[in-house]
Every structure is written in C-alpha cells, then in structure tokens.
C-alpha cells in the first residue's frame, strides 16, 4: 500500500473542509475573484440607489433639476408616476403621484437601501426592499419599451437577491462585524 504525499493529504483535508462548510477553508482564486466582483456589484448598486436619493433631494441636475428638488418643495414621485407610468397600473400610479406618504417612503427606501448596500450591513433587508421597489417600478412601465416583459428593473432585483444570498456585504463591507451583533445573530433576516 502506498502512502499519501503531503500534497495529497492537504488536498484531501481541504476537500473535507469544503464539504463540511468550514469557514476557514482555503479559497480558490476563482472564488476570491467572484467574491470581489460581487462586492463591486454591491457597491455599484448601492451608489445607484444613493445617487437617486441625493439627486432627488438636492436636484443635482441629472434626473432632477434644482427647482424640482425635494428640499425646494418638489416631489420625488410626481414626475415619474404622472408622466412615466404606462400600462395596466397607470391609473394607480397616477393617483399616488406626489402624495406625501409616497414621497417619504420612496426617499427613505432609496437612502436606506443605498447606505445598507454601500456599508454591507442589513443586506437581506436591503435586498428585499430594493427588489420590491424594482418590481414596483417595473410594473409602472409595463410593457417595457424594448422587450415584451424583461427590463433592467427585474435584473436589478435578481442581482439584489444574489448579493443577499451570498453575503456580499462581507467583502469590502462591514457584513461580518454586523453579523456578530447579538440582535443580528438572533434575527438572521437582519444580516
């Protein structure tokens, strides 16, 4: 009977650790690269949400002119829900366009989702609320202009789900530290 070499023993130990779900397992180059790409994607999505909040709050001249900024009395929901909504839910969206409660929910959602994604904390809550926001925005523009049913809102919702499922807040974020907070440990949905 032949004896195993040190390399074979190490590879067998790594395989055992991988199959046991050992968090201290050796990471492959591909796994590390995927983790960094996912963290970069999380940060990019976080900036998209936070930028939308800042632009609507201050009217930075991109999608929102200064005169229409929320701090100047403008409504972050009025323009899109009045003039951008189409399809079967157009009437519902037109009815809530500019409502104070809709403005507040929308702005709190944009800020909260953006900050959570950028910091890597509360990713599961951010993914669920962000996914819901994206699906609602998708229903506001049915049917999409370039495809019978698919558009970027649904892709963003799917990416948010992947970010949450793979704990993307742990890389380039505070996800691991957040997970050690006792309340988060007792309520994993806060992770």
Buried (B, 14 or more C-beta within 10 A) or exposed (E): EEEEEEEEEEEEEBEEBEEEEEEEBEEEEEEEEBBEEBBEBBBEBBBBBBBBBBBBBBBBEEBBBEEBBBEEEBBBBBBBBBEEBBEEBBEEBBEBBBBEEBBEBBBEBBBBBBBBBBBBBBBBBBBBBBBBBBBBBBBBBBEBEEEEEEBBBBEBBEBBBEBBEBBBBBBBBBBEEBBEEEEBEEEEEBB
